[in-house]
Amino acid sequence: MTARKTILLLALVTIAPVVASYAAYYWFPRNKYTNYGELLPTRPAPLVTGSRGAAPFTLSDVAGKWVLLVAAPAACDAACAQALYAMRQARTIQNQEMDRVLRIWLASGPDAPDPALLAQHPDLVVVRTGVPALADWPAGSQRIYLVDPLGNQVLAWPLAPDVKAMAKDLARLLKASRIG
């Protein structure tokens, strides 16, 4: 090989990875989002009020905890039961960190929640509301919401989420967070 061919080959070998990286970055972009849930704009969560037993309840009563929140009629249907199950499983998967997460069911309507359903969810906080409680939230009441310890809305998932993906989102937030 001549010296000229050697220099050109050496230049090609050193420049090729740079060109390939630019081509891969611009022509084959990765997914923009790595989270499963819908990231909500950072702002305080809309007001949630109701009663927890005989005591009044507001979302500020649980400040300092991550809150998984779902609103559904007290006469829980299959979608409601699926959402409560997903919230329980996503919280349980967190192992040692699960004490940082609180689950709240905003139960509306005149009916009382089914005692058998409540027995399946022993640490679920049931808040009775007179009206659909999440009407002011970005996607209404047809979602599961996550509220941070400072009272800001963070993520929203569908009522029938992929439990593992939801738990992964929650784990990522708990790992990165130093609050709550």
C-alpha positions in Angstrom: 0.0 0.0 0.0 1.1 3.4 -0.7 1.4 6.1 1.9 -1.5 8.0 0.3 -3.9 5.0 0.5 -2.8 4.4 4.1 -3.6 8.0 5.1 -7.0 7.9 3.3 -7.9 4.5 5.0 -6.9 5.9 8.4 -9.0 9.1 7.8 -12.0 7.0 6.7 -11.7 4.7 9.8 -11.6 7.7 12.1 -14.3 9.8 10.4 -16.8 6.9 9.8 -18.0 6.5 13.4 -18.7 10.3 13.6 -20.7 10.2 10.3 -22.5 7.1 11.4 -23.5 8.6 14.8 -24.9 11.8 13.1 -26.8 9.6 10.6 -28.3 7.5 13.4 -29.2 10.5 15.5 -31.0 12.4 12.7 -32.4 9.6 10.5 -33.4 7.1 13.2 -34.6 9.1 16.2 -35.5 7.3 19.4 -38.8 7.6 21.2 -39.2 11.1 22.7 -40.8 9.7 25.9 -39.5 7.0 28.1 -42.4 7.1 30.5 -45.6 5.1 30.0 -47.9 7.6 31.7 -48.9 10.9 30.2 -46.7 13.6 31.7 -48.9 16.5 32.9 -47.9 20.2 33.0 -46.3 21.1 36.3 -48.9 23.0 38.3 -50.7 22.4 41.6 -53.3 19.7 41.4 -56.8 20.9 41.2 -58.7 21.1 44.5 -60.0 17.7 45.8 -62.4 17.8 48.7 -64.6 15.3 50.4 -65.0 13.4 53.6 -62.9 10.5 55.0 -65.3 8.9 57.4 -66.7 11.7 59.5 -63.7 14.1 59.0 -63.4 16.5 56.1 -60.6 15.8 53.6 -58.5 17.8 51.2 -55.5 16.8 49.1 -53.3 19.0 51.3 -54.0 16.6 54.2 -51.6 14.1 52.7 -48.8 16.5 51.8 -45.4 14.8 52.0 -46.6 11.6 50.3 -46.8 10.6 46.6 -50.5 10.0 45.9 -52.1 7.6 43.4 -55.6 9.0 42.9 -58.6 7.6 41.1 -62.2 8.9 41.0 -65.0 6.4 40.5 -68.5 5.8 41.6 -68.8 4.2 45.0 -70.7 1.4 43.3 -67.4 0.2 41.7 -67.7 -1.4 38.3 -65.1 -3.5 36.5 -63.1 -0.5 35.3 -63.0 0.9 38.8 -61.9 -2.5 40.2 -59.2 -2.7 37.5 -57.9 0.7 38.4 -57.8 -0.1 42.2 -56.0 -3.3 41.4 -53.4 -1.6 39.2 -52.8 1.1 41.9 -52.3 -1.6 44.5 -49.9 -3.7 42.4 -47.9 -0.7 41.2 -47.4 0.4 44.8 -46.6 -3.1 46.1 -43.9 -3.5 43.4 -42.0 -0.6 45.0 -41.0 -2.9 48.0 -39.3 -0.7 50.6 -40.4 2.5 48.9 -44.1 1.7 48.9 -44.6 3.5 52.2 -43.9 6.8 50.3 -47.0 6.2 48.2 -50.6 6.6 49.3 -53.6 5.3 47.3 -56.8 7.4 47.3 -60.2 6.4 45.9 -62.5 9.4 45.4 -65.9 7.6 45.7 -68.9 9.6 44.5 -72.6 8.8 44.6 -75.0 7.8 47.2 -73.9 4.1 47.5 -71.5 2.9 50.0 -68.3 1.1 48.8 -68.5 -2.7 48.7 -66.9 -4.1 51.9 -65.6 -7.1 50.0 -63.7 -4.7 47.7 -62.4 -2.7 50.6 -61.1 -5.9 52.2 -59.0 -6.5 49.1 -57.4 -3.1 49.5 -56.6 -2.7 53.2 -54.5 0.5 53.0 -56.7 2.3 50.5 -58.0 5.7 51.6 -61.6 6.1 50.6 -62.8 9.7 50.3 -66.5 10.3 49.8 -67.3 13.1 47.4 -70.7 14.3 46.3 -69.8 15.1 42.7 -67.4 13.7 40.2 -64.2 14.9 41.8 -61.7 15.0 39.0 -63.7 17.1 36.4 -61.1 19.9 36.6 -58.2 17.6 36.0 -56.6 17.5 32.5 -58.2 14.3 31.3 -61.2 14.3 33.6 -62.1 11.4 35.8 -61.2 8.6 33.4 -57.6 8.3 34.5 -55.4 7.3 37.4 -53.3 10.3 38.6 -50.1 10.7 40.4 -49.6 13.8 42.7 -46.2 14.6 44.1 -45.5 15.4 47.8 -45.7 19.1 47.1 -49.2 18.8 45.7 -48.4 19.1 42.0 -49.9 16.8 39.3 -47.3 14.7 37.7 -48.5 11.7 35.6 -51.8 10.3 34.3 -52.4 6.7 33.3 -55.5 5.0 31.7 -58.0 3.3 34.1 -56.8 -0.1 32.8 -53.0 0.5 32.7 -50.1 -1.9 32.0 -49.2 -2.5 35.7 -45.5 -3.2 35.1 -45.1 0.0 33.0 -47.0 2.0 35.6 -44.8 0.6 38.4 -41.7 1.4 36.3 -42.8 5.0 36.0 -43.4 5.2 39.7 -40.1 3.5 40.6 -38.2 6.0 38.4 -39.9 8.9 40.1 -39.3 7.6 43.6 -35.7 6.9 42.9 -35.1 10.4 41.5 -37.1 12.2 44.2 -35.7 13.3 47.5 -39.0 14.6 48.7 -41.8 12.5 50.2 
